[in-house]
Amino acid sequence: MHPLIGLHTRTLATLQLNAAMLGHIIKPVTQQTATTLRDGPKGWTTLEVVCHLCDFDEIFRERVKLVVEQDDPTFPMADQDKLAVERAYNQQDLGQAYQALCAARQALIRQFESLTDEQWERTGRHPARGHFTMTDVLTHVAWHDANHLEQITRILTQGESALSSRIA
């Protein structure tokens, strides 16, 4: 049994909870709010962040696959801004984007759950962050979620503040 099995199990449960938490956060959000409130003048909208999370679950799955299939591979860099434009994130439907994220998340969790003890020991290299263990890939997903959950709540809270000040 892998010595970090408890950490892996808890982190995988966190990934599941993060997806559920996002669902609770965006449930009352209208499509208009999801596509208009931004994280600063040039920042992303809530919808763009949800689409980004979905795409990055696929990127994380590719990284896991690379680490399993190759010896110490270098992960390809992903251009998140290019993806947002190419895939027209802000023109997507919020509910459909969230459902796609949930499906991608389940696939990612299943992929991690299928790893053998030996596969958990394999490594890769992130071009900007350096050496990555498979555990690092897993914990990076959880950190990535937390980073963007904070961003979405900040976007929505700023929007509520702006609306409250206009009403007062």
HUWODA-V502379 format. One record per residue. N is the residue number from 1. RES is the residue in one small letter. PSI is psi in degrees with one decimal (none if undefined). Layout:
((N/RES/PSI) (N/RES/PSI))
This chain:
((1/m/135.7) (2/h/136.9) (3/p/-20.8) (4/l/18.3) (5/i/-39.1) (6/g/-43.1) (7/l/-44.3) (8/h/-45.9) (9/t/-46.4) (10/r/-37.7) (11/t/-38.5) (12/l/-38.8) (13/a/-36.3) (14/t/-39.8) (15/l/-40.1) (16/q/-45.5) (17/l/-38.1) (18/n/-42.3) (19/a/-41.8) (20/a/-41.9) (21/m/-42.9) (22/l/-42.1) (23/g/-41.4) (24/h/-38.6) (25/i/-43.1) (26/i/-7.0) (27/k/-45.8) (28/p/0.2) (29/v/128.1) (30/t/161.1) (31/q/-40.1) (32/q/-45.9) (33/t/-41.1) (34/a/-22.5) (35/t/-3.3) (36/t/-42.4) (37/l/132.6) (38/r/157.7) (39/d/75.1) (40/g/170.8) (41/p/-36.6) (42/k/12.1) (43/g/178.0) (44/w/158.4) (45/t/169.8) (46/t/-44.3) (47/l/-41.9) (48/e/-36.9) (49/v/-42.1) (50/v/-45.0) (51/c/-40.3) (52/h/-45.3) (53/l/-42.0) (54/c/-49.2) (55/d/-38.0) (56/f/-24.3) (57/d/-37.0) (58/e/-40.3) (59/i/-42.2) (60/f/-38.4) (61/r/-40.8) (62/e/-39.5) (63/r/-42.6) (64/v/-45.1) (65/k/-45.4) (66/l/-45.0) (67/v/-38.2) (68/v/-39.2) (69/e/-21.8) (70/q/157.3) (71/d/115.9) (72/d/55.9) (73/p/155.7) (74/t/128.1) (75/f/137.6) (76/p/144.4) (77/m/141.2) (78/a/131.6) (79/d/95.0) (80/q/-35.8) (81/d/-38.4) (82/k/-43.5) (83/l/-41.4) (84/a/-39.0) (85/v/-51.2) (86/e/-38.1) (87/r/8.2) (88/a/53.8) (89/y/-46.9) (90/n/-0.9) (91/q/1.8) (92/q/166.9) (93/d/128.9) (94/l/-47.5) (95/g/-42.3) (96/q/-38.2) (97/a/-40.6) (98/y/-41.8) (99/q/-38.4) (100/a/-39.5) (101/l/-44.3) (102/c/-40.9) (103/a/-44.0) (104/a/-38.1) (105/r/-42.7) (106/q/-40.4) (107/a/-41.0) (108/l/-44.3) (109/i/-45.0) (110/r/-38.9) (111/q/-46.5) (112/f/-42.0) (113/e/-24.5) (114/s/-7.8) (115/l/140.0) (116/t/166.2) (117/d/-42.1) (118/e/-40.9) (119/q/-32.4) (120/w/-23.1) (121/e/-11.2) (122/r/160.1) (123/t/165.0) (124/g/-178.2) (125/r/126.5) (126/h/131.0) (127/p/-31.3) (128/a/-27.4) (129/r/-6.5) (130/g/-149.3) (131/h/132.7) (132/f/125.1) (133/t/168.4) (134/m/-36.1) (135/t/-37.7) (136/d/-40.6) (137/v/-46.5) (138/l/-48.6) (139/t/-27.5) (140/h/-37.3) (141/v/-45.6) (142/a/-41.9) (143/w/-43.2) (144/h/-44.6) (145/d/-52.0) (146/a/-42.0) (147/n/-45.3) (148/h/-26.9) (149/l/-41.8) (150/e/-43.1) (151/q/-46.5) (152/i/-44.7) (153/t/-35.1) (154/r/-44.0) (155/i/-49.7) (156/l/-36.8) (157/t/-41.0) (158/q/-38.1) (159/g/-41.1) (160/e/-39.9) (161/s/-42.8) (162/a/-41.5) (163/l/-42.1) (164/s/-41.1) (165/s/-29.6) (166/r/-33.6) (167/i/-36.3) (168/a/none))
